[in-house]
């Protein structure tokens, strides 16, 4: 005759006292209460795991936080799962994963992957944008519950304030996170793929730049402005080298080859493109070499050619020249990045080969293979172009 287990009562449970070793009180159908030597009472469920058919047990929760009736309800829930061949522990684990699939948690996992692909500063800026505009509103939303209309509404304040560039950056970041969630199998489809089309995208505007024939006046204005000597020299270095502001200001003495008259900018400092990231080699014109000789006694003891005024182990700000140009009245007329445009226009006027001129500005030509080759092949071809530009700048200086 089968043994019949007498169901537990609340009174029996409450009266159960600790003993010299742990013991159990059985309620039947796999549910029992474990009483420890300290007197704590824990509900456990005992069952055969499907597939492997091995007996196991796991905790449901502590008594009295989980009452007798609640524990029985859990047991029946687990038995129903087992009747359908579903392991209760696997089901609990799956539910836990689904609960953890919030926009914020998936974004954190995306960040770990993405941080290996972009510069630290880029990741820092993008994460700060997410923390400011999205996490406070939808960070705790389950990612599969975030729809296109919801995202459009959440980002509407950016459009209202006229922050069009930031608005579309946020849509781009969101799409990256959603596409990552699709890749790892958390969601089946990116519901927000087309959300950005709800808002217009402002056309890209070129950096303001003067014409080459207007360069003498710009040089005169900078030379006679109340600016620090280092700022004036940085302006001239950036103008002569044709590189971007961040690359110009971060030049290190160790990157200068005075034997071959080259400046080798490491790939990590260069703008990253879809084709990859490459170092850039700048042939030094005689004007650039003279500028370095002038700077050597001033900053030669530091790592950076243009060190920060208060933190000499760091470079000066990439905004230094931009701020100076605004200060002397060139806002909307000439900006820091636009100095490259003056040089590019002048090279075109001098009938310099398109590929050589583009290479002077570190613009990518062709696929990644040809870019890797051209990085070295065009160095000697660029020397005359760099010197032509340097000579013109010097000529403009002599006319002021």
C-alpha positions as CSV (number, residue, x, y, z in Angstrom):
1,X,0.0,0.0,0.0
2,X,1.4,3.4,-1.0
3,X,2.5,5.6,1.8
4,X,0.3,8.7,2.2
5,X,2.0,11.9,3.3
6,X,0.1,14.0,5.7
7,X,0.0,17.7,4.6
8,X,1.7,20.2,6.9
9,X,-0.2,22.7,8.9
10,X,0.9,26.3,9.9
11,X,0.8,25.2,13.6
12,X,3.2,22.3,12.9
13,X,5.6,24.5,11.0
14,X,5.6,27.3,13.6
15,X,6.3,24.7,16.4
16,X,9.2,23.1,14.6
17,X,12.4,23.7,16.6
18,X,16.0,23.4,15.5
19,X,17.8,20.2,16.3
20,X,21.4,19.0,16.4
21,X,21.4,18.7,12.6
22,X,19.1,19.9,9.8
23,X,15.9,18.0,9.2
24,X,12.8,18.2,6.9
25,X,9.1,18.4,7.2
26,X,7.3,16.9,4.1
27,X,4.1,18.4,2.6
28,X,3.9,15.9,-0.3
29,X,4.3,15.9,-4.0
30,X,7.9,17.1,-3.8
31,X,7.4,20.1,-1.4
32,X,9.2,20.0,1.9
33,X,10.5,22.4,4.6
34,X,14.1,22.4,5.6
35,X,14.8,23.4,9.2
36,X,18.4,24.3,9.9
37,X,20.4,24.0,13.1
38,X,19.9,27.8,13.6
39,X,16.1,27.5,13.3
40,X,15.8,29.1,9.8
41,X,13.1,27.4,7.7
42,X,13.4,27.1,3.9
43,X,10.9,25.7,1.3
44,X,12.4,23.3,-1.2
45,X,11.1,21.3,-4.1
46,X,12.3,17.8,-4.9
47,X,11.8,16.4,-8.4
48,X,13.3,14.4,-11.3
49,X,14.9,16.7,-14.0
50,X,13.5,16.1,-17.5
51,X,15.9,14.8,-20.1
52,X,18.7,13.7,-17.7
53,X,16.1,12.0,-15.3
54,X,18.1,12.8,-12.2
55,X,16.6,13.7,-8.9
56,X,17.4,17.2,-7.6
57,X,16.1,19.9,-5.3
58,X,16.1,23.6,-5.2
59,X,15.0,26.4,-2.8
60,X,11.7,28.2,-3.3
61,X,12.1,30.7,-0.5
62,X,12.2,31.2,3.2
63,X,9.3,30.7,5.6
64,X,7.4,32.8,6.7
65,X,8.2,35.1,3.9
66,X,6.8,32.4,1.6
67,X,3.7,31.1,3.3
68,X,2.5,27.5,3.2
69,X,-0.2,28.3,0.7
70,X,2.2,30.2,-1.5
71,X,4.7,27.3,-1.4
72,X,2.0,24.9,-2.4
73,X,1.0,27.2,-5.3
74,X,4.6,27.2,-6.5
75,X,4.7,23.4,-6.2
76,X,1.7,23.0,-8.4
77,X,3.1,25.5,-10.9
78,X,6.3,23.4,-11.1
79,X,4.4,20.1,-11.4
80,X,2.5,21.6,-14.4
81,X,5.7,22.5,-16.0
82,X,7.1,19.0,-15.4
83,X,4.0,17.5,-16.9
84,X,4.9,19.3,-20.2
85,X,8.5,18.2,-20.0
86,X,9.8,21.6,-18.8
87,X,12.4,21.9,-16.1
88,X,11.3,24.4,-13.4
89,X,14.8,25.6,-12.8
90,X,15.4,26.2,-16.5
91,X,12.1,28.1,-16.7
92,X,13.1,30.3,-13.7
93,X,16.5,31.0,-15.2
94,X,14.8,32.0,-18.5
95,X,12.4,34.3,-16.8
96,X,15.2,35.9,-14.9
97,X,17.1,36.5,-18.2
98,X,14.0,38.1,-19.7
99,X,13.5,40.3,-16.7
100,X,17.2,41.4,-17.1
101,X,16.8,42.2,-20.7
102,X,16.2,45.9,-20.1
103,X,17.4,48.6,-22.5
104,X,20.1,49.6,-20.0
105,X,21.4,46.0,-19.4
106,X,21.6,45.3,-23.1
107,X,23.3,48.7,-23.6
108,X,25.9,47.7,-21.0
109,X,26.7,44.5,-22.9
110,X,26.8,46.4,-26.2
111,X,29.2,48.8,-24.6
112,X,31.7,46.0,-23.6
113,X,31.8,45.0,-27.3
114,X,31.8,48.4,-28.8
115,X,34.6,49.7,-26.5
116,X,37.0,47.4,-28.3
117,X,36.1,48.9,-31.7
118,X,36.2,52.7,-31.0
119,X,38.4,55.2,-29.3
120,X,37.9,55.5,-25.5
121,X,36.9,59.2,-25.9
122,X,34.3,58.3,-28.5
123,X,32.8,55.6,-26.2
124,X,32.8,58.0,-23.3
125,X,30.9,60.7,-25.2
126,X,28.4,58.2,-26.6
127,X,27.7,56.7,-23.2
128,X,27.3,60.1,-21.7
129,X,24.7,60.9,-24.3
130,X,22.8,57.7,-23.5
131,X,23.0,58.5,-19.7
132,X,21.6,62.0,-20.4
133,X,18.9,61.4,-22.9
134,X,17.7,57.8,-22.8
135,X,18.6,55.8,-19.6
136,X,16.6,58.1,-17.3
137,X,13.4,57.5,-19.4
138,X,13.6,54.0,-20.9
139,X,16.6,52.5,-19.2
140,X,14.4,50.1,-17.2
141,X,12.1,49.2,-20.1
142,X,12.4,45.7,-21.4
143,X,14.0,46.1,-24.7
144,X,11.3,44.1,-26.6
145,X,8.7,46.6,-25.3
146,X,10.4,49.7,-26.8
147,X,8.7,50.6,-30.0
148,X,9.3,53.2,-32.7
149,X,6.6,55.6,-31.5
150,X,7.9,55.4,-27.9
151,X,11.5,56.2,-29.0
152,X,10.3,59.1,-31.2
153,X,8.4,60.6,-28.3
154,X,11.3,60.2,-25.9
155,X,13.7,62.0,-28.2
156,X,11.2,64.7,-29.2
157,X,12.7,67.3,-26.8
158,X,15.9,67.2,-28.8
159,X,14.1,68.1,-31.9
160,X,12.1,70.9,-30.1
161,X,15.4,72.4,-28.9
162,X,16.9,72.3,-32.4
163,X,19.6,69.7,-31.4
164,X,19.3,68.0,-34.8
165,X,22.8,66.5,-34.8
166,X,22.4,65.1,-31.3
167,X,18.9,63.8,-32.1
168,X,20.2,61.7,-35.0
169,X,23.3,60.6,-33.0
170,X,20.8,59.1,-30.5
171,X,18.9,57.3,-33.1
172,X,22.1,55.9,-34.5
173,X,23.2,54.7,-31.0
174,X,19.8,53.2,-30.3
175,X,19.9,51.3,-33.6
176,X,23.4,49.9,-32.7
177,X,22.1,48.6,-29.4
178,X,18.9,47.1,-30.9
179,X,20.8,45.5,-33.7
180,X,23.2,44.0,-31.1
181,X,20.2,42.7,-29.2
182,X,19.0,41.0,-32.4
183,X,22.5,39.5,-33.0
184,X,22.6,37.9,-29.5
185,X,19.1,36.6,-29.8
186,X,17.4,38.8,-27.2
187,X,14.9,40.1,-29.7
188,X,13.9,38.9,-33.1
189,X,13.7,42.3,-34.9
190,X,14.7,45.9,-34.4
191,X,11.4,47.7,-34.0
192,X,13.0,51.1,-34.0
193,X,15.0,50.7,-37.2
194,X,13.2,53.5,-39.1
195,X,12.4,55.7,-36.1
196,X,14.9,58.4,-37.2
197,X,12.9,59.1,-40.4
198,X,10.2,60.7,-38.2
199,X,12.5,63.8,-38.0
200,X,14.2,65.8,-40.7
201,X,18.0,65.6,-40.9
202,X,19.7,68.9,-41.3
203,X,22.1,69.0,-44.3
204,X,25.7,68.9,-43.5
205,X,27.4,72.3,-43.8
206,X,31.0,72.8,-44.8
207,X,33.4,74.4,-42.3
208,X,33.7,78.1,-43.0
209,X,36.9,79.0,-44.8
210,X,38.4,82.0,-46.6
211,X,39.9,81.9,-50.0
212,X,43.7,81.5,-50.4
213,X,44.0,85.1,-51.6
214,X,42.5,86.3,-48.3
215,X,45.2,84.4,-46.3
216,X,47.5,87.5,-45.8
217,X,44.9,89.3,-43.8
218,X,44.2,86.3,-41.6
219,X,47.9,85.9,-40.9
220,X,48.1,89.6,-40.1
221,X,45.1,89.4,-37.8
222,X,46.5,86.4,-35.9
223,X,50.0,87.9,-35.7
224,X,48.7,91.1,-34.2
225,X,46.1,89.6,-31.9
226,X,46.4,89.4,-28.2
227,X,47.0,85.7,-28.1
228,X,49.7,83.7,-26.4
229,X,52.8,82.8,-28.5
230,X,52.0,79.1,-28.2
231,X,48.5,79.7,-29.7
232,X,50.0,81.6,-32.6
233,X,52.5,78.9,-33.3
234,X,49.9,76.2,-33.0
235,X,47.7,78.1,-35.5
236,X,50.6,78.2,-38.0
237,X,51.5,74.5,-37.4
238,X,47.9,73.5,-38.1
239,X,47.8,75.7,-41.2
240,X,51.1,74.4,-42.6
241,X,50.5,70.7,-41.8
242,X,46.9,70.5,-43.2
243,X,45.9,68.1,-40.4
244,X,42.8,68.2,-38.3
245,X,42.8,70.3,-35.0
246,X,43.0,67.2,-32.7
247,X,45.9,65.8,-34.7
248,X,47.8,69.1,-34.9
249,X,47.6,69.9,-31.1
250,X,48.6,66.3,-30.1
251,X,51.9,66.2,-32.0
252,X,54.7,64.7,-29.8
253,X,58.4,65.3,-30.2
254,X,58.9,61.6,-30.5
255,X,56.7,61.5,-33.6
256,X,59.1,63.9,-35.5
257,X,61.8,62.3,-37.6
258,X,64.4,65.1,-38.1
259,X,66.6,62.8,-40.2
260,X,63.9,62.0,-42.9
261,X,62.0,65.2,-42.2
262,X,58.8,63.4,-41.5
263,X,56.0,63.6,-38.9
264,X,54.5,60.1,-38.3
265,X,51.0,60.4,-36.7
266,X,50.0,57.1,-35.1
267,X,46.8,55.5,-36.4
268,X,45.2,55.8,-33.0
269,X,45.2,59.6,-33.3
270,X,43.7,59.6,-36.8
271,X,40.1,59.8,-37.7
272,X,38.6,56.3,-38.1
273,X,36.7,55.5,-41.3
274,X,34.6,52.6,-42.5
275,X,37.7,51.2,-44.2
276,X,39.7,51.3,-41.0
277,X,42.3,53.4,-39.3
278,X,45.7,54.3,-40.6
279,X,48.7,56.2,-39.5
280,X,49.4,59.4,-41.5
281,X,52.9,60.5,-42.6
282,X,53.4,64.3,-43.1
283,X,56.5,65.4,-45.0
284,X,57.9,68.4,-43.2
285,X,58.2,71.6,-45.3
286,X,61.1,74.0,-44.6
287,X,58.6,76.3,-42.9
288,X,57.4,73.4,-40.6
289,X,61.0,72.6,-39.7
290,X,61.7,76.2,-38.8
291,X,58.6,76.3,-36.6
292,X,59.8,73.2,-34.8
293,X,63.2,74.8,-34.2
294,X,61.5,77.8,-32.7
295,X,59.4,75.6,-30.5
296,X,62.3,73.3,-29.3
297,X,63.7,75.6,-26.6
298,X,60.1,76.4,-25.4
299,X,58.6,72.9,-25.1
300,X,61.4,70.4,-26.1
301,X,61.6,69.1,-22.5
302,X,57.9,68.0,-22.7
303,X,56.3,65.1,-24.4
304,X,54.0,67.3,-26.5
305,X,55.1,70.0,-28.8
306,X,52.1,72.0,-27.7
307,X,51.7,71.1,-24.0
308,X,48.8,72.2,-21.8
309,X,49.5,75.4,-20.0
310,X,48.7,73.9,-16.5
311,X,49.1,70.2,-17.2
312,X,52.3,69.8,-19.2
313,X,52.0,66.0,-19.4
314,X,48.9,66.6,-21.6
315,X,48.5,68.4,-24.9
316,X,46.8,71.8,-25.2
317,X,43.1,71.8,-26.1
318,X,42.1,71.0,-29.6
319,X,39.7,74.0,-29.3
320,X,42.6,76.4,-28.7
321,X,42.8,77.7,-32.3
322,X,39.1,77.6,-32.8
323,X,38.6,79.8,-29.8
324,X,41.3,82.2,-30.9
325,X,39.7,82.6,-34.4
326,X,36.3,83.4,-32.8
327,X,38.0,85.8,-30.4
328,X,39.6,87.9,-33.2
329,X,36.3,88.1,-35.2
330,X,36.4,85.2,-37.6
331,X,33.2,83.4,-36.3
332,X,31.3,82.1,-39.3
333,X,34.1,83.3,-41.6
334,X,37.0,80.9,-40.8
335,X,37.1,78.1,-38.3
336,X,39.9,75.9,-37.1
337,X,39.0,72.8,-39.2
338,X,38.5,75.0,-42.2
339,X,42.2,75.8,-42.4
340,X,42.5,72.6,-44.3
341,X,40.1,73.9,-46.9
342,X,42.3,76.9,-47.6
343,X,45.3,74.6,-48.3
344,X,43.2,72.2,-50.4
345,X,41.8,75.0,-52.5
346,X,45.3,76.4,-53.1
347,X,46.7,73.0,-54.1
348,X,43.9,72.6,-56.6
349,X,44.6,76.1,-58.0
350,X,48.2,75.0,-58.5
351,X,47.0,71.9,-60.5
352,X,48.4,69.5,-57.9
353,X,47.2,65.9,-58.7
354,X,43.9,65.1,-57.0
355,X,45.2,62.0,-55.3
356,X,48.3,63.8,-53.9
357,X,46.2,66.8,-52.7
358,X,43.7,64.4,-51.0
359,X,46.5,62.4,-49.5
360,X,48.0,65.6,-48.0
361,X,44.7,66.0,-46.0
362,X,44.7,62.3,-45.0
363,X,41.6,61.8,-47.0
364,X,41.1,58.1,-47.9
365,X,41.4,57.2,-51.6
366,X,40.3,53.7,-52.8
367,X,39.9,50.6,-50.7
368,X,41.8,49.6,-47.6
369,X,44.5,47.8,-49.5
370,X,45.3,50.8,-51.7
371,X,45.1,53.1,-48.7
372,X,47.8,51.0,-46.9
373,X,50.0,51.2,-50.0
374,X,49.4,54.9,-50.7
375,X,50.2,55.8,-47.1
376,X,53.9,55.3,-48.0
377,X,53.8,55.6,-51.8
378,X,52.5,59.2,-51.7
379,X,54.9,60.5,-49.1
380,X,57.7,61.5,-51.5
381,X,55.1,62.7,-54.0
382,X,53.6,64.9,-51.3
383,X,56.8,66.6,-50.4
384,X,56.7,69.1,-53.3
385,X,53.0,69.8,-52.6
386,X,53.7,70.5,-48.9
387,X,56.6,72.8,-49.8
388,X,54.5,74.6,-52.4
389,X,51.9,75.3,-49.7
390,X,54.5,76.2,-47.1
391,X,56.1,78.7,-49.6
392,X,52.7,80.3,-50.2
393,X,52.1,80.7,-46.5
394,X,55.5,82.3,-46.1
395,X,54.9,84.6,-49.0
396,X,51.6,85.7,-47.5
397,X,53.4,86.4,-44.2
398,X,55.9,88.7,-46.0
399,X,53.1,90.8,-47.5
400,X,51.7,91.8,-44.2
